[in-house]
Amino acid sequence: MKSKELKLKEKIKVFEEKSNLNKKNHSPKNVNVGIRVSIDLISTIIVSILIGLGIDKIFSTHPIFFIIFLLLGVITGFYNIIRFMNKLNK
């Protein structure tokens, strides 16, 4: 009977250790990093699209500047993410 209780206590201890490890992986700091990365990417793309649409409206060249600034926004967004991750790893 005691051996079953000891085995059960060991299993509970192992389970608690695993659950503590999972809690550490989902800390608010990690969530903040994810939110910041997604906002950096989305905001640069949206701003660049709006700039491209504005220039297209001014010069009446509908898809040209939109596409150019869309590509620039995507490139800039990913560049910002890479730069942030490199800074985070230092």
N, C-alpha and C positions, 0 to 999 in steps of 0.2 A: 504494500500500500504506500509506504513511504517513497519507494523508488518511482512510483507513478506520480506522486506529488512533486518530487524533485524534477522529473522530466517535464512536467507541466510548467513548473516555475522557470526552468531553463528556456522552454519554448516562449513563455511570456516575456522573459528578459530579452531574448533575441528579437522578438517582434517589436518590443518597445525601442530597442536600439535602431532597428530599421526604420521605424516611424520617425524617430528623431533625426535620422539622416535625411529622410524625405522632407522634413520641415525645414532643414537648413538649406536645401536646394531651392525652395520656394520662398526665400526671404524677400522682404519688401525691396531690398536693394536690387535684386535681380529683376523684379517686376518693373522698377523704375528705369532700369537700363533698357528693357524691352520697349517700354512706352516711349522713351526718349528716341530710340533708334527709329521706331515707326513714325513718330511725329516729324523727325528730321527728314525722312524720305518723302513722306506725303506732303509736307509743307513746301519743300523745294519744288516738287513737281507741280503743285497747284499754283504757286506764285509764278513759275516760269510759263505755265499754260496761260495764265491771265495776261502776262506781259506779251506773249506771242499773239494772243487774240487782240489785245489793244493795238499793237503795231500793225496787225493785219487790217484792223478797222480803219486806222489812220491812212494807210497807204493803199487800201482796197486790193490787197493781195491775200486772198483768203487762206489758203492752207500753208503757204510757204513759211512764214515766220512762226506760225503755230507749231509746225513740225520741227523746225529748227530749235525753238525754245523748249519744246517737249523733250527732245533728245538731250539738250543741255541740262534740263532739270533732272532727268534720270541720272545722267552722268554725275552731276554735282551731288545728288542725293546719295548715291552709292559711295562717292568719294568721301563725303562727310561721315558715313557709317564706318568706312575703313579707317579713317583718321581717328574717330572716336574709339573704336575697338583697339587700335594700336596704343592710344593714350591710356586706355583702361588696363591693358596688359603690362604697362610699365610700372 
